[in-house]
Amino acid sequence: MRTAHDGATSSPPFLSTLHSTYTAAHAGRTLPAPTELVLALYLRHAIAKANSIHCFGELIMGEGRPPVSQPELDVHLAALATALQDAVRRDFSGGAAKIGGLLVDAPLLEELARSHAYKLFDHAQRMSDRLAEANAAGEEGRREEVMRIFGIEV
């Protein structure tokens, strides 16, 4: 689909607003990014934000936010993919949107969101392991300091 940036006369409201806001804020220059790049950033932001909120449960003091169960994750990812597909149709094309010739549809969006969720879970586990190591090192340091200062073993 052609946009106002590409020279056509009309585009979806999101793109029109983005282009006009950029032009107004940058002394009349046009947005130096193709629509495909804007779409890719839009999807990246939406997936990252939704997953960071909905892929983890309630905070458990001392443990953090545990990952949701697999059934909860599946429901979230399916709903996210459907909602994003609708949002892309509304904000970008009114029909089928593509990035590099690849159709942006619900199955692709669900696959991308699932991959991102698993990376989030992996990162959270690595950070949890590092925190446990730091806590153990800190506890050992406190024992040594008490022994050095007070001459007692705790």
N, C-alpha and C positions, 0 to 999 in steps of 0.2 A: 504494500500500500504506500502511496506517496503521501507525504505530509507537507505542511506549510513550509517546513525547513527544506524540503526537496523541491519546492516550487509549485505544488498543487494549491488549489484555492481553499480547500477545507481539510480539516483533520479532527480527530476526536478531541473533546474538551481538554483532557489532560495534556495532550501534546501541544495544543494551541496555547494553553496557559503557560506551559513550560517554556515554549519558544518566545512568547511575548514577554514574559517575566525576565528571561535571560537577556533579550534584546534591550529592554528598558534599563536593566541593571548594568549593562556593558556597552554603553554609548552606541547603541544601534547595531552592534555586531550580532551575527546569527550564531546560534548554538553550534559549536564546532564538533558535535558528536552525531553520528548517524542514529536513526531511530532504533536500529538493532542493538546498539550499545546502550541506549537509554532503557530499552526493554530488558536487557540482560541485568543492568544495575537494579532496575525496579524489582525483578524477580529475586535477585540475590538478597536485597534488603527485606523483601516480604518473607522469604523462606527463613532467613536468619532470625528475624524478629519473632515470627510465629513459633519457630522451633525452640528458641531460647525461653519462651514463656510456657509453651504447652508440652514440651517433652520431658519436663521434670515435675515431680510432685511438690507437695508442701514442704516447707523448711522443717527439718528435724534438727534441733539444737545439738551441736557437736558432730553432726554428720552431714549437714548441708541439705541440698535438695536431691533426693534420689530420682533416678530415671523412672518414668511411668512404665507400667506393664506393657507387654507386647500388644495385647488387644487394645489398650488405650492408645498406644502409639499408632496402630493401624487405623483406628477411627480418626484420629487427628490428621494423619497424613492424607487420607482419602478426602476428608472435608477441606483441608488446605488446598489440595490439588484442584478440586472442583471450584472453590472460591477464587483461586488464582486464575483459572482458565476463564471464568466469567469476568474477572477484573481486567484481564488482558484484552478480552474482546471489547469491553467497554472503553478502556483507556487507550488502546493502541490501534485497533484495526476494524472493529465492528464485525470481523470475520476471523479468518485464520491468520495468526501471526507466526512469523518464522525468524529464526536466528541462524544465519549461515545456511539457509536452505532447510533447516530442521524445524518441523512443525512443533510449535509450542502448544501441547494439548495436556489434558489431565494425566494420562499415563506417564508422560515425560516429567511433568511437574512433581508427581508423586515419587518417581524414581530419584529426582534431584533432592527433594525434601528428605527422603529416607536416607540417602547417602550423607546429607548434611547432619541429620539427627545422629547417625552412628558415629560420625566424627565428633560431634558434641559430647556424646557419651564417653568416647575414648579419651577426649581431652579432660573431661571432668574426672575420670578415673586416674589419669596421670597426675593431675593437680592434687587429688586426694592423697595419692601415694606420696607425693613430695611434701605435702603438709604433715603427714604422719612421720616422715623422716625428720623434718624440721622440728616437730614437737618432741621426738625422741632425743634428738641432739640437744634441744633446749633443756629437757629434763636432766640429762646427764651433766650439762653445764651447770645447772642449778645445784646439783648434788656436790659437784667439785667445789663450787664457790662456798657453799655452806661448810664443807669440810675445811677449806682453806681459812675461812674467817673465824668459824666457831670451833673447829676441831671436832665436830660431831658428824656421824654418818647418818644420813636420813634415808 
